């Protein structure tokens, strides 16, 4: 980037600007300038010029530093790389490549781990926009193994043609996913919106303005009053000095409030909304708290207007798919390629049985 600098230069008067000296016999001869006064004027001019130049340099450096992106990079082989976003906290780095545990990662121009899709939906095409965290992003698997890609290939056999757009960002909560949907996701003109909800951490990700040590927006209550936006810029203030703001809402009550709003906004745009809940396939979450949260979600979300509940855990159990089969080879708790394949099959069956593809 080139920064223009407007440095002051000493002015040199032209010959026409120099007034003729008074004639000695005029009686009005101008007195010669005193040396001290002349020196003071020269010093003042030089000092003012120096200050102006310094100000230009400082402002230019500040603007340049704030135009440079601020990146968050994982120190392990996960391939998780994000960039600061004033509205969402962080998002995938557009037009970047990396790898996740040896599997290639390619982020498109819109910051999605997917191929490029234009905002405008082509004639004869229908779209599914999928929201979620690292499970949707595809932690630890090839790009073409993510369930969104598997689903899109399978739906290619249907008429009309379907596109499945993966908007997952690792670490996002349902609050950030809703904000993304409102600001960008709806621009794809989806016919179906799917939010993938991992009960293992999505119950907590919406509770504060800091997650994983990084600032984010937060809803203060179930009326969805938004706080911490714009998100403090880490280029101006270190993350550890950013405020930590907590919601007053119960985690499930807040989740239900966000889902209700997402369903309403989807209905207003004539698209269907699917809430795909999972996480209880993990034995680690068979605790009283998680069991209670899971039961409340299963009981409360079907009562929401315009919301279809897909209990992925129940579907895994019905197919007798074990935790080991879903995670084998990915010892960090994320689905392997088989887990993504099964998820795509279950989701497609759900869409067909509920006539959402019609």
LINKA-V337262 format. One record per backbone hydrogen bond with DSSP energy under -0.5 kcal/mol. NH is the residue of the N-H (numbers start at 1). CO is the residue of the C=O. If there is no record, write none. Layout:
NH & CO
NH & CO
//
This chain:
3 & 1
4 & 2
7 & 5
13 & 11
17 & 14
18 & 14
18 & 15
19 & 17
26 & 23
27 & 24
38 & 34
39 & 35
40 & 36
41 & 37
42 & 38
43 & 39
44 & 40
45 & 41
46 & 42
47 & 43
48 & 44
49 & 45
50 & 46
51 & 47
52 & 48
53 & 49
54 & 50
55 & 51
56 & 52
57 & 53
58 & 54
59 & 55
60 & 56
61 & 57
62 & 58
63 & 59
64 & 60
65 & 61
66 & 62
67 & 63
67 & 64
68 & 64
71 & 69
72 & 82
73 & 71
74 & 80
79 & 76
81 & 79
82 & 72
83 & 91
84 & 70
85 & 89
89 & 85
90 & 88
91 & 83
93 & 81
94 & 92
95 & 108
96 & 93
98 & 105
100 & 103
101 & 77
101 & 99
103 & 100
105 & 98
107 & 96
108 & 112
111 & 108
114 & 112
125 & 122
126 & 161
128 & 163
129 & 192
130 & 128
130 & 165
131 & 194
136 & 133
137 & 133
138 & 134
139 & 134
141 & 138
145 & 142
146 & 142
146 & 143
149 & 146
150 & 146
151 & 147
152 & 148
153 & 149
154 & 150
155 & 151
156 & 152
157 & 154
158 & 155
161 & 124
163 & 126
165 & 128
165 & 163
166 & 164
167 & 130
167 & 165
169 & 132
172 & 169
177 & 173
178 & 174
179 & 175
180 & 176
181 & 177
182 & 178
183 & 179
184 & 180
185 & 180
186 & 181
187 & 184
188 & 185
189 & 186
191 & 127
192 & 127
193 & 272
194 & 129
195 & 274
196 & 131
196 & 194
197 & 195
197 & 276
198 & 196
199 & 197
199 & 278
201 & 198
202 & 198
204 & 201
205 & 201
206 & 202
207 & 204
209 & 245
211 & 214
214 & 211
216 & 209
218 & 227
220 & 218
220 & 225
224 & 221
226 & 224
227 & 218
230 & 86
231 & 86
234 & 232
236 & 233
237 & 233
241 & 238
242 & 239
245 & 243
247 & 207
248 & 220
254 & 250
255 & 251
256 & 252
257 & 253
258 & 254
259 & 255
260 & 256
261 & 257
262 & 258
263 & 259
264 & 260
265 & 261
266 & 262
267 & 263
268 & 264
269 & 265
269 & 266
270 & 267
271 & 266
272 & 191
274 & 193
275 & 308
276 & 195
276 & 274
277 & 275
277 & 310
278 & 197
282 & 279
283 & 281
285 & 282
286 & 283
287 & 285
291 & 287
292 & 288
293 & 289
294 & 290
295 & 291
296 & 292
297 & 293
298 & 294
299 & 295
300 & 296
301 & 297
303 & 300
304 & 301
307 & 304
308 & 273
309 & 307
310 & 275
310 & 308
311 & 309
312 & 277
312 & 310
313 & 277
315 & 311
316 & 312
317 & 313
318 & 314
319 & 315
320 & 317
321 & 316
322 & 320
326 & 322
327 & 323
328 & 324
330 & 327
331 & 329
333 & 330
336 & 326
340 & 336
341 & 337
342 & 338
343 & 339
344 & 340
345 & 341
346 & 342
347 & 343
348 & 344
349 & 345
350 & 346
351 & 347
352 & 348
353 & 349
354 & 350
355 & 352
356 & 351
357 & 351
358 & 355
//
